[in-house]
């Protein structure tokens, strides 16, 4: 496939996705935003929980670009020597959401935990988009 690049990118599309950035010098073009494909733990958080386990989480906030709709299951394990827990893995993304960019930081809201128990919030970094 050949793409001719002019001075106006407003109508450049790959299928139904509008291309907002193209990396020149590459033979492939990727959309800039999409749903979350994978994450890495950026900040494990400190949470007061009754026990270790895996629970549902929603998005509290996102920066810097602002996607929406992300949900996941996160696993929490005890922090040695304390009564607190931290996020040790994200075994599943239950809703990829939309309009995220690679590198975005998603702050989680642990749905089963009252806000006053989240001493510091869990932050995930978007590693890939779909």
N, C-alpha and C positions, 0 to 999 in steps of 0.2 A: 504494500500500500504506500502511496506517495502522498505527502502533505505539503502543500505550498504555503509557506508562511509569509503573509504580507504584514502590513502595519496594524491590522485590526484583528484581534483575537475574539471578538464578541460572538462570533458564530461558529467557532471551532468546537466540534463535538466528536466523541467516540461513542457510538451507539446513542443512548439517551443521556449520557453524561457530558456536561459542558466541561471543556478543558480550560482550567484557569492558569496552569503553568505547564510549560513544556521544557524538558531538559535537553538542550541542544548538544549535539555531539554523541548522542545515544541513538541506537536504532529502535528504541522503544519509548513510548509516551505513556505516562501514567496520570490518571486523574489526581487532583490535589486533595480532595476530601472524599469521605465516605463513611461507612460504618466501621466500628472498631473490629479489627481482625484478631489482634493479640495485644496484650499489655505486659508490662513489667512493673514490679512494685518499686515505687519511687520513695515512699515513706511508709513504713509498716504500721504506723499509728500506735497508740497506747489506749487500750479499751478495758474497762472493768466489765467482765462477763462472769456469769455463774460457772461456766465450764468451757473447755475447748470444744471446737466443732466447726461445722461449715454452715453458713447462713446466707440469705439473700441480701443484696445491697443494691441501692439505686444511686444515681448521680446527684450529689449535692451541688457541685459547681464544676466548671471546666474553664481552663485558660490555656493559651491566650486566644484561640480562635472561636470557641463556643459551639460545640455540638450538643445534641440532645437525644434523650431516650435510652442511654446506656444502662443496662442492668447486668449483674453478674452474681455468682456465688463465690464467696471468699472463705478461706479456712483460717481459723484463729488458733494459735498455740500459746501456752503459758510463757511469760518472760521469766527466766530463771531468777529465783530469789524474790519474786514479787507476787502479788495477787492479781496482776494485770496480764492482759493478752495482747498479741500483735498479729497482724496479717502475715501468714507465711506462704500462701499460694492463692491463686485464682484458678480453680479447677475448671470453671466453665463461664462463658459469656452467654447469658440468657437472652439478651437483646443487644444487637450491635449498634443500634441507634443510627444517627445520620449527621453529616456535616462535620466530622472530626478530621483533624490533620495529624499526621505522624508527628510525635513529640508533644502533643497536647497533654496536659496534666488534668486528670479527672479526680476530684475529691469525692470520696464515697460517703454515703449515708447508710449506715447499717440499720436496716429497717426494723429489726427486732430489739434494738437497743435505744433506750431513752437518750436524748442528746447529752445530758449531764454525765453520762458514762463514757463518752468518747473524749478522753483527756487530750489526745491529739488525733487528728483525722488521718485515715488511710488515704494515700495518694497513689494513683496508678498513672504510668506514662504510656501513651499509645505507641506501640511498637510497629504495628502495621494496620492498614485500612483495607476494607473489602468493598 
